[in-house]
Amino acid sequence: MDILTEALASMRTGHPSSVRTDGRAPWGLRLPPVAGAGFHVVLHGTCWLVPLEDAPHLEPVALSPGDVIFLRDGRGHILADHPSTPAAVETAEQFQPGSPIGTVSVGGDGPRTSLLCGNYHLDQRRPHPLVRQLPEVVHLPSGHGRHPELSAAVQLLGAELENPRVGSDGIVPALIDSLLLYILRAWLEAQPGADAKGWAAALADRAVAPALAAIHGDPSAPWSVESLAGRAGLSRAAFARRFTALVGEPPMAYLTRWRMTTAARVLRESDAPLSAVAARAGYGSEFAFAKAFKREFGLAPGSYRRQVRAA
C-alpha cells in the first residue's frame, strides 16, 4: 500500500491550477494566499521568494534554475528578482491565455526569469498528519545531483512549456499533477536517516511502517493495538509508544482518523449507499458509523455528501 499516494488522495479536492510566470528585471509579484498548497518551479533564471510582513519567522529564499518551492499552507508571499524590488499585485492585463497553460508577463527589460507557479487544491480543514508535519516552506534545490527524479520531472516540464508540441496539453497537466508526489517524496527521502523524525521516520521504521501499511491496506479490518503490535514484533506497550512518538497520535486514534477519511472520500466520489460506506470504514452498524462520522466531521454522512456536492 502506497501510503504517500493515499494520504494525498484523501486531501485532494480538485485538479492543480498553474500558470507560467515570465519576469524581466526589475520585477516583483505579490501573491495572495491560496486554498490548498502552493508551488513554484524555476525553469530559467534566478529569483527570490520573500515572505510577507505577517511571517517574520520566515527568511527570504534565493532560487536557482531547477529549484522547487512547496508552500504547505498556501501562504501569501512575494516573488521578485531581488528582495528589495517593490512588488505589485498581478493584474488581468498581465495574463495571456495559452496552450498548454497561460502566461503572466511582468517587469522591465532586464534578465529573464521563468517559473511554473500554481497550487494544489487540498482540503486544509483536515490535513493528513504526513502533510501537517512538513515545514511551512519546503525548498528543494536542484544542484549536486540531489532529487534526480524530481529534477527529471522539472526538465520535462520545462521542455514542454518552452516548446509545446502535439500532446503537450495532456502531458503538462499530468506532469504537474505528479510533481506533488515527487516533491513530497524528495523531502521525505532527504531527511537524515538516524535523525529523521515524524512521518519521515515512520515510513522507514521497521515496526511502524508495516502497521501503517496494514491500516491503509484494509481499514475495515478489526485492528487492535495487539494485532498491529504483533505485525511489528513488539509488545503492545512498546509498539504503542513507538507509533505515537513517530505518527503523532496513538494507533487506534490514527485508525479511526483513516477510517473516517476513507469514508469521506467514498461519500465525495461515489453514490454508494451508507451501509456500504459504513462497511468499508469497518463498521457493521450504519448507526454506529453515522455517529462516529458526525463526531469527526460535525455532519451526518448524508448531509456531508450533499454539502460537498453542492459546493
C-alpha contacts under 8 A as a table, 3 or more apart, distances in Angstrom:
res1	aa1	res2	aa2	distance
1	M	213	A	5.63
1	M	214	A	7.95
1	M	216	H	6.63
1	M	217	G	5.58
2	D	5	T	5.57
2	D	6	E	6.32
2	D	213	A	7.66
3	I	6	E	5.05
3	I	7	A	5.94
3	I	212	L	7.68
3	I	213	A	6.82
3	I	216	H	6.82
4	L	7	A	5.16
4	L	8	L	6.34
4	L	181	L	7.62
4	L	185	R	8.00
5	T	8	L	5.37
5	T	9	A	6.08
5	T	181	L	7.21
6	E	9	A	5.06
6	E	10	S	6.15
6	E	216	H	7.82
7	A	10	S	5.29
7	A	11	M	6.86
7	A	128	H	6.22
7	A	130	L	7.43
8	L	11	M	5.29
8	L	12	R	6.27
8	L	128	H	7.70
9	A	12	R	5.28
10	S	128	H	7.84
10	S	261	T	6.51
10	S	262	T	7.09
10	S	265	R	6.33
11	M	122	L	5.04
11	M	123	D	5.03
11	M	124	Q	7.59
11	M	126	R	7.70
11	M	127	P	6.60
11	M	128	H	7.16
12	R	15	H	7.87
12	R	120	Y	7.71
12	R	121	H	5.85
12	R	122	L	4.53
12	R	123	D	6.27
13	T	121	H	5.53
13	T	122	L	5.64
13	T	123	D	6.36
14	G	120	Y	7.78
14	G	121	H	5.48
14	G	122	L	7.62
15	H	120	Y	6.93
15	H	121	H	6.56
15	H	177	D	7.51
16	P	118	G	7.03
16	P	119	N	5.73
16	P	120	Y	4.56
16	P	121	H	6.09
16	P	173	P	7.95
16	P	176	I	7.35
16	P	177	D	6.56
17	S	118	G	5.29
17	S	119	N	5.46
17	S	120	Y	6.66
17	S	121	H	7.94
18	S	101	I	7.04
18	S	116	L	6.93
18	S	117	C	5.52
18	S	118	G	3.94
18	S	119	N	6.55
19	V	101	I	5.83
19	V	102	G	5.37
19	V	103	T	5.68
19	V	104	V	7.06
19	V	116	L	6.01
19	V	117	C	5.43
19	V	118	G	6.16
20	R	101	I	6.93
20	R	102	G	6.23
20	R	103	T	4.61
20	R	104	V	6.15
20	R	114	S	7.07
20	R	115	L	5.71
20	R	116	L	4.61
20	R	117	C	6.03
21	T	103	T	5.71
21	T	104	V	4.75
21	T	105	S	6.07
21	T	106	V	7.85
21	T	114	S	5.66
21	T	115	L	5.12
21	T	116	L	6.23
21	T	117	C	6.73
22	D	103	T	7.12
22	D	104	V	6.08
22	D	105	S	4.84
22	D	106	V	6.41
22	D	112	R	6.96
22	D	113	T	5.80
22	D	114	S	4.51
22	D	115	L	6.54
23	G	26	P	7.94
23	G	27	W	5.95
23	G	28	G	7.93
23	G	81	D	7.92
23	G	105	S	5.84
23	G	106	V	4.85
23	G	107	G	5.43
23	G	108	G	7.83
23	G	112	R	5.68
23	G	113	T	5.23
23	G	114	S	6.42
24	R	27	W	6.02
24	R	81	D	7.96
24	R	106	V	6.52
24	R	107	G	4.79
24	R	108	G	5.21
24	R	109	D	5.52
24	R	110	G	5.05
24	R	111	P	5.38
24	R	112	R	4.44
24	R	113	T	6.32
25	A	81	D	6.00
25	A	107	G	5.68
25	A	108	G	5.45
25	A	109	D	6.31
25	A	110	G	4.40
25	A	111	P	5.56
25	A	112	R	6.70
26	P	80	A	7.85
26	P	81	D	6.21
26	P	82	H	7.93
26	P	85	T	6.75
26	P	107	G	5.45
26	P	108	G	5.61
26	P	109	D	7.74
26	P	110	G	6.61
27	W	80	A	5.56
27	W	81	D	5.77
27	W	85	T	6.69
27	W	86	P	7.61
27	W	87	A	7.13
27	W	106	V	6.22
27	W	107	G	4.17
27	W	108	G	6.76
28	G	78	I	6.91
28	G	79	L	5.63
28	G	80	A	3.98
28	G	81	D	6.55
28	G	85	T	6.14
28	G	86	P	6.00
28	G	87	A	4.10
28	G	88	A	6.25
28	G	106	V	7.71
28	G	107	G	7.20
29	L	78	I	5.57
29	L	79	L	5.26
29	L	80	A	6.23
29	L	87	A	4.82
29	L	88	A	5.15
29	L	89	V	5.80
29	L	90	E	6.39
30	R	76	G	7.71
30	R	77	H	6.09
30	R	78	I	4.50
30	R	79	L	6.66
30	R	87	A	5.38
30	R	88	A	5.38
30	R	89	V	4.93
30	R	90	E	7.10
31	L	76	G	5.51
31	L	77	H	5.39
31	L	78	I	5.80
31	L	79	L	7.62
31	L	89	V	6.60
31	L	90	E	7.46
32	P	75	R	7.43
32	P	76	G	4.44
32	P	77	H	6.74
33	P	74	G	5.42
33	P	75	R	4.79
33	P	76	G	4.03
33	P	77	H	7.65
34	V	37	A	6.97
34	V	38	G	6.93
34	V	74	G	4.89
34	V	75	R	6.81
34	V	76	G	7.29
34	V	119	N	7.05
35	A	73	D	7.85
35	A	74	G	6.23
35	A	119	N	7.86
35	A	121	H	6.37
35	A	122	L	7.22
35	A	124	Q	7.76
36	G	72	R	7.68
36	G	73	D	6.17
36	G	74	G	5.56
36	G	119	N	6.64
36	G	120	Y	5.67
36	G	121	H	4.66
36	G	122	L	4.39
36	G	123	D	6.34
36	G	124	Q	6.19
37	A	70	F	7.18
37	A	71	L	5.51
37	A	72	R	4.99
37	A	73	D	5.16
37	A	74	G	4.27
37	A	75	R	7.92
37	A	119	N	5.40
37	A	120	Y	5.24
37	A	121	H	6.73
37	A	122	L	6.63
38	G	70	F	5.88
38	G	71	L	4.81
38	G	72	R	6.81
38	G	73	D	7.35
38	G	74	G	4.77
38	G	75	R	7.56
38	G	117	C	7.75
38	G	118	G	5.79
38	G	119	N	4.09
38	G	120	Y	6.28
39	F	68	V	7.29
39	F	69	I	5.40
39	F	70	F	4.48
39	F	71	L	5.93
39	F	117	C	5.91
39	F	118	G	5.49
39	F	119	N	5.79
39	F	120	Y	7.86
40	H	68	V	5.75
40	H	69	I	5.09
40	H	70	F	6.74
40	H	115	L	6.55
40	H	116	L	5.61
40	H	117	C	4.53
40	H	118	G	6.58
41	V	66	G	6.59
41	V	67	D	5.95
41	V	68	V	4.62
41	V	69	I	6.52
41	V	115	L	5.44
41	V	116	L	5.04
41	V	117	C	6.56
41	V	154	V	7.31
42	V	45	G	7.23
42	V	46	T	7.33
42	V	63	L	7.17
42	V	64	S	6.57
42	V	65	P	5.11
42	V	66	G	5.23
42	V	67	D	5.48
42	V	68	V	6.55
42	V	113	T	7.76
42	V	114	S	6.31
42	V	115	L	4.53
42	V	116	L	6.59
43	L	65	P	5.64
43	L	66	G	5.87
43	L	113	T	7.65
43	L	114	S	5.40
43	L	115	L	5.17
43	L	116	L	6.95
43	L	154	V	7.57
43	L	155	Q	7.94
43	L	158	G	5.77
44	H	64	S	7.93
44	H	65	P	5.27
44	H	66	G	7.62
44	H	112	R	7.55
44	H	113	T	5.31
44	H	114	S	4.95
44	H	115	L	6.91
45	G	64	S	6.54
45	G	65	P	5.74
45	G	111	P	7.72
45	G	112	R	6.18
45	G	113	T	4.34
45	G	114	S	6.52
46	T	62	A	7.63
46	T	63	L	5.59
46	T	64	S	4.74
46	T	65	P	6.29
46	T	81	D	7.02
46	T	113	T	5.93
47	C	62	A	6.19
47	C	63	L	5.30
47	C	64	S	6.91
47	C	79	L	6.97
47	C	80	A	5.69
47	C	81	D	4.52
47	C	82	H	6.45
47	C	113	T	7.03
48	W	60	P	6.69
48	W	61	V	5.57
48	W	62	A	4.63
48	W	63	L	5.62
48	W	78	I	7.98
48	W	79	L	5.70
48	W	80	A	5.38
48	W	81	D	6.00
48	W	82	H	5.93
48	W	83	P	6.36
49	L	60	P	5.62
49	L	61	V	5.12
49	L	62	A	6.59
49	L	63	L	7.33
49	L	77	H	7.02
49	L	78	I	5.73
49	L	79	L	4.81
49	L	80	A	6.76
49	L	83	P	7.80
50	V	59	E	7.13
50	V	60	P	4.48
50	V	61	V	6.58
50	V	77	H	5.95
50	V	78	I	4.91
50	V	79	L	6.26
50	V	80	A	7.65
50	V	83	P	6.36
51	P	54	D	7.87
51	P	55	A	6.04
51	P	56	P	7.49
51	P	58	L	6.25
51	P	59	E	6.75
51	P	60	P	6.24
51	P	76	G	7.50
51	P	77	H	4.87
51	P	78	I	6.25
52	L	55	A	5.74
52	L	56	P	7.63
52	L	76	G	6.75
52	L	77	H	5.22
52	L	78	I	6.81
53	E	56	P	6.18
55	A	58	L	5.74
56	P	59	E	7.52
60	P	83	P	7.31
63	L	67	D	6.05
63	L	141	P	7.79
64	S	67	D	5.59
64	S	141	P	7.57
64	S	142	S	7.88
65	P	142	S	7.39
66	G	141	P	7.09
66	G	142	S	5.18
66	G	151	S	6.67
66	G	154	V	6.54
66	G	155	Q	7.62
67	D	139	H	7.38
67	D	140	L	5.85
67	D	141	P	4.58
67	D	142	S	5.07
68	V	139	H	5.99
68	V	140	L	5.16
68	V	141	P	6.48
68	V	142	S	7.68
68	V	183	I	7.86
69	I	137	V	6.97
69	I	138	V	5.68
69	I	139	H	4.76
69	I	140	L	6.37
70	F	137	V	5.84
70	F	138	V	4.97
70	F	139	H	6.62
70	F	183	I	7.59
71	L	74	G	5.31
71	L	75	R	6.49
71	L	136	E	5.92
71	L	137	V	4.85
71	L	138	V	6.47
72	R	75	R	7.65
72	R	131	V	7.44
72	R	132	R	7.86
72	R	134	L	6.97
72	R	135	P	7.05
72	R	136	E	5.15
72	R	137	V	6.31
72	R	138	V	7.61
73	D	124	Q	7.54
73	D	136	E	6.63
74	G	119	N	7.44
78	I	87	A	6.86
79	L	87	A	7.80
80	A	83	P	6.41
80	A	85	T	6.51
80	A	87	A	7.08
81	D	85	T	6.96
81	D	113	T	7.94
82	H	85	T	5.47
90	E	94	Q	6.90
91	T	94	Q	5.56
91	T	95	F	7.31
92	A	95	F	5.51
93	E	96	Q	7.74
94	Q	104	V	5.26
94	Q	105	S	5.49
94	Q	106	V	6.68
95	F	102	G	6.95
95	F	103	T	5.64
95	F	104	V	4.44
95	F	105	S	6.76
96	Q	102	G	5.59
96	Q	103	T	5.15
96	Q	104	V	6.26
96	Q	105	S	7.98
97	P	101	I	6.96
97	P	102	G	4.20
97	P	103	T	6.37
98	G	101	I	5.28
98	G	102	G	4.36
98	G	103	T	6.84
99	S	102	G	6.51
99	S	164	P	7.67
99	S	169	D	6.61
100	P	161	L	7.41
100	P	164	P	7.32
100	P	168	S	6.19
100	P	169	D	4.67
100	P	172	V	6.76
120	Y	180	L	7.98
122	L	127	P	7.99
123	D	126	R	6.28
123	D	127	P	6.41
124	Q	127	P	5.03
127	P	131	V	6.48
127	P	132	R	6.09
128	H	131	V	5.52
128	H	132	R	6.24
129	P	132	R	4.69
129	P	133	Q	5.98
129	P	199	W	7.97
129	P	247	V	7.51
129	P	248	G	7.64
130	L	133	Q	5.55
130	L	134	L	7.09
130	L	199	W	5.74
131	V	134	L	5.47
133	Q	198	G	7.11
133	Q	199	W	7.41
134	L	138	V	7.56
135	P	138	V	6.00
138	V	187	W	7.65
140	L	183	I	7.83
140	L	186	A	7.83
140	L	187	W	7.37
141	P	146	R	7.53
142	S	145	G	7.06
142	S	146	R	6.08
142	S	147	H	7.12
142	S	151	S	6.45
143	G	146	R	6.10
145	G	148	P	6.21
146	R	151	S	7.97
147	H	150	L	5.40
147	H	151	S	6.13
147	H	186	A	5.84
148	P	151	S	5.01
148	P	152	A	6.07
149	E	152	A	5.02
149	E	153	A	6.30
149	E	182	Y	7.15
150	L	153	A	5.12
150	L	154	V	6.25
150	L	179	L	7.33
150	L	182	Y	5.43
150	L	183	I	6.72
150	L	186	A	7.12
151	S	154	V	5.03
151	S	155	Q	6.17
152	A	155	Q	5.07
152	A	156	L	6.23
153	A	156	L	5.11
153	A	157	L	6.18
153	A	175	L	6.90
153	A	179	L	7.06
154	V	157	L	5.07
154	V	158	G	6.10
155	Q	158	G	5.04
155	Q	159	A	6.17
156	L	159	A	5.17
156	L	160	E	6.26
157	L	160	E	5.24
157	L	161	L	6.13
157	L	172	V	6.40
157	L	175	L	6.78
157	L	176	I	7.82
158	G	161	L	5.21
158	G	162	E	5.94
159	A	162	E	5.23
159	A	163	N	5.96
159	A	164	P	7.72
160	E	163	N	5.33
160	E	164	P	4.98
160	E	165	R	7.23
160	E	168	S	6.21
160	E	171	I	7.93
160	E	172	V	6.88
161	L	164	P	5.63
161	L	172	V	7.78
164	P	168	S	5.66
165	R	168	S	5.55
166	V	169	D	7.76
167	G	170	G	5.56
167	G	171	I	6.15
168	S	171	I	4.85
168	S	172	V	5.76
169	D	172	V	5.99
169	D	173	P	7.03
170	G	173	P	5.96
170	G	174	A	6.48
171	I	174	A	5.28
171	I	175	L	6.16
172	V	175	L	5.12
172	V	176	I	6.14
173	P	176	I	5.08
173	P	177	D	6.05
174	A	177	D	5.08
174	A	178	S	6.20
175	L	178	S	5.07
175	L	179	L	5.96
176	I	179	L	4.98
176	I	180	L	7.28
177	D	180	L	6.25
178	S	181	L	5.57
178	S	182	Y	6.57
179	L	182	Y	4.99
179	L	183	I	6.04
180	L	183	I	5.10
180	L	184	L	6.31
181	L	184	L	5.29
181	L	185	R	5.93
182	Y	185	R	5.17
182	Y	186	A	5.93
183	I	186	A	5.23
183	I	187	W	6.30
184	L	187	W	5.12
184	L	188	L	6.13
185	R	188	L	5.13
185	R	189	E	6.05
186	A	189	E	5.24
186	A	190	A	6.03
187	W	190	A	5.09
187	W	191	Q	6.73
188	L	191	Q	5.67
188	L	200	A	5.19
189	E	192	P	7.93
189	E	200	A	7.42
191	Q	195	D	7.58
191	Q	196	A	5.52
191	Q	200	A	6.77
192	P	195	D	5.38
192	P	196	A	5.33
193	G	196	A	5.30
193	G	201	A	7.48
196	A	200	A	5.96
196	A	201	A	5.12
197	K	200	A	5.86
197	K	201	A	5.03
197	K	202	A	7.61
197	K	246	L	6.51
198	G	201	A	5.52
198	G	202	A	6.12
198	G	245	A	7.39
198	G	246	L	4.41
198	G	247	V	5.72
198	G	248	G	7.08
199	W	202	A	4.59
199	W	203	L	5.94
199	W	246	L	6.16
199	W	247	V	5.84
200	A	203	L	5.83
200	A	204	A	7.00
201	A	204	A	5.36
201	A	205	D	5.93
201	A	246	L	6.69
202	A	205	D	5.02
202	A	208	V	5.77
202	A	209	A	5.83
202	A	243	F	7.72
202	A	246	L	5.49
202	A	247	V	6.43
203	L	208	V	7.24
203	L	209	A	4.96
204	A	208	V	7.99
204	A	209	A	6.15
205	D	208	V	5.39
205	D	209	A	5.38
206	R	209	A	5.95
206	R	210	P	6.92
206	R	232	A	7.13
207	A	210	P	6.18
207	A	211	A	6.93
207	A	229	A	7.92
207	A	231	R	7.68
207	A	232	A	4.30
207	A	233	G	7.02
207	A	234	L	7.52
207	A	239	F	7.40
208	V	211	A	5.22
208	V	212	L	6.25
208	V	232	A	6.75
208	V	239	F	7.74
208	V	242	R	7.33
208	V	243	F	5.78
209	A	212	L	5.13
209	A	213	A	6.15
210	P	213	A	4.99
210	P	214	A	6.12
210	P	231	R	6.91
210	P	232	A	6.62
211	A	214	A	5.06
211	A	215	I	6.29
211	A	228	L	5.57
211	A	229	A	7.64
211	A	231	R	6.70
211	A	232	A	6.69
212	L	215	I	5.14
212	L	216	H	6.14
213	A	216	H	5.20
213	A	217	G	5.73
214	A	217	G	5.01
214	A	218	D	6.12
214	A	219	P	7.67
214	A	228	L	7.96
215	I	218	D	5.54
215	I	219	P	4.99
215	I	223	W	7.71
215	I	255	L	6.52
215	I	258	W	7.88
216	H	219	P	5.68
216	H	258	W	7.49
218	D	221	A	5.70
219	P	255	L	7.18
219	P	258	W	7.20
219	P	259	R	5.83
219	P	280	R	7.32
219	P	281	A	6.22
219	P	282	G	6.49
220	S	259	R	7.33
220	S	279	A	6.80
220	S	280	R	5.42
220	S	281	A	4.98
220	S	282	G	3.53
220	S	283	Y	7.29
221	A	282	G	6.15
222	P	282	G	7.07
223	W	227	S	6.13
223	W	228	L	6.70
224	S	227	S	5.22
224	S	228	L	6.21
224	S	252	M	7.15
225	V	228	L	5.27
225	V	229	A	5.90
225	V	236	R	6.25
225	V	239	F	7.94
225	V	240	A	7.06
225	V	251	P	6.59
225	V	252	M	6.96
226	E	229	A	5.05
226	E	230	G	6.11
226	E	235	S	7.79
226	E	236	R	5.47
227	S	230	G	5.05
227	S	231	R	6.57
228	L	231	R	5.19
228	L	232	A	6.47
229	A	232	A	4.94
229	A	233	G	6.07
229	A	234	L	5.34
229	A	235	S	6.11
229	A	236	R	5.51
229	A	239	F	5.50
229	A	240	A	7.70
230	G	233	G	5.02
230	G	234	L	6.28
230	G	235	S	7.41
230	G	236	R	7.96
231	R	234	L	7.95
232	A	239	F	7.35
234	L	238	A	6.15
234	L	239	F	5.57
235	S	238	A	5.27
235	S	239	F	5.98
236	R	239	F	5.34
236	R	240	A	6.15
237	A	240	A	5.19
237	A	241	R	6.23
238	A	241	R	5.27
238	A	242	R	6.21
239	F	242	R	5.15
239	F	243	F	5.96
240	A	243	F	5.20
240	A	244	T	6.01
240	A	250	P	6.39
240	A	251	P	6.50
241	R	244	T	5.30
241	R	245	A	6.10
241	R	250	P	7.86
242	R	245	A	5.21
242	R	246	L	6.37
243	F	246	L	5.45
243	F	247	V	5.76
243	F	248	G	7.64
243	F	249	E	7.48
243	F	250	P	6.51
243	F	251	P	6.44
244	T	247	V	5.39
244	T	248	G	5.10
244	T	249	E	4.70
244	T	250	P	4.65
244	T	251	P	6.80
245	A	248	G	5.67
245	A	249	E	7.42
247	V	250	P	7.78
249	E	253	A	6.29
249	E	254	Y	6.28
250	P	253	A	5.31
250	P	254	Y	6.29
251	P	254	Y	5.21
251	P	255	L	6.12
252	M	255	L	4.87
252	M	256	T	6.16
253	A	256	T	5.22
253	A	257	R	6.19
254	Y	257	R	4.92
254	Y	258	W	6.08
255	L	258	W	5.20
255	L	259	R	6.10
256	T	259	R	5.07
256	T	260	M	6.17
257	R	260	M	5.30
257	R	261	T	6.05
258	W	261	T	4.87
258	W	262	T	5.96
259	R	262	T	5.11
259	R	263	A	6.16
259	R	281	A	4.88
259	R	282	G	7.21
260	M	263	A	4.94
260	M	264	A	6.08
260	M	281	A	6.73
260	M	292	A	7.98
260	M	293	F	6.24
260	M	296	E	7.34
261	T	264	A	5.13
261	T	265	R	6.29
262	T	265	R	5.21
262	T	266	V	6.35
262	T	280	R	7.97
262	T	281	A	6.76
263	A	266	V	5.13
263	A	267	L	6.17
263	A	277	V	5.93
263	A	278	A	7.28
263	A	280	R	7.17
263	A	281	A	5.88
264	A	267	L	5.03
264	A	268	R	6.17
264	A	301	P	7.85
265	R	268	R	5.08
265	R	269	E	6.06
266	V	269	E	5.23
266	V	270	S	5.60
266	V	272	A	7.45
266	V	277	V	6.80
267	L	270	S	5.75
267	L	271	D	6.92
267	L	272	A	7.25
267	L	277	V	7.37
267	L	301	P	7.45
267	L	304	Y	7.82
267	L	305	R	5.53
268	R	305	R	5.91
268	R	308	V	6.67
268	R	309	R	7.15
272	A	276	A	6.21
272	A	277	V	6.52
273	P	276	A	5.43
273	P	277	V	6.46
274	L	277	V	4.91
274	L	278	A	5.97
274	L	286	E	6.80
274	L	301	P	7.53
274	L	302	G	7.75
275	S	278	A	5.11
275	S	279	A	6.28
275	S	285	S	7.70
275	S	286	E	5.51
276	A	279	A	5.07
276	A	280	R	6.29
277	V	280	R	5.17
277	V	281	A	6.32
278	A	281	A	5.10
278	A	282	G	6.40
278	A	283	Y	5.12
278	A	284	G	6.88
278	A	285	S	7.10
278	A	286	E	5.74
278	A	289	F	5.59
278	A	290	A	7.92
279	A	282	G	5.10
279	A	283	Y	5.12
279	A	284	G	5.88
279	A	285	S	7.96
280	R	283	Y	7.44
281	A	289	F	7.85
283	Y	286	E	6.94
283	Y	288	A	6.88
283	Y	289	F	5.73
284	G	288	A	7.90
284	G	289	F	8.00
285	S	288	A	5.25
285	S	289	F	6.27
286	E	289	F	5.06
286	E	290	A	6.09
287	F	290	A	5.13
287	F	291	K	6.22
288	A	291	K	5.16
288	A	292	A	6.25
289	F	292	A	5.16
289	F	293	F	5.98
290	A	293	F	5.06
290	A	294	K	6.07
290	A	300	A	5.93
290	A	301	P	6.11
291	K	294	K	5.30
291	K	295	R	6.28
291	K	300	A	7.47
292	A	295	R	5.10
292	A	296	E	6.44
293	F	296	E	5.19
293	F	297	F	6.03
293	F	298	G	7.62
293	F	299	L	7.26
293	F	300	A	6.54
293	F	301	P	6.53
294	K	297	F	5.17
294	K	298	G	4.67
294	K	299	L	4.65
294	K	300	A	4.91
294	K	301	P	7.05
295	R	298	G	5.67
295	R	299	L	7.72
297	F	300	A	7.85
299	L	303	S	6.04
299	L	304	Y	5.68
300	A	303	S	5.28
300	A	304	Y	6.11
301	P	304	Y	5.05
301	P	305	R	6.24
302	G	305	R	5.19
302	G	306	R	6.34
303	S	306	R	5.17
303	S	307	Q	6.04
304	Y	307	Q	5.16
304	Y	308	V	6.12
305	R	308	V	5.35
305	R	309	R	6.21
306	R	309	R	5.28
306	R	310	A	6.05
307	Q	310	A	5.16
307	Q	311	A	6.22
308	V	311	A	5.18
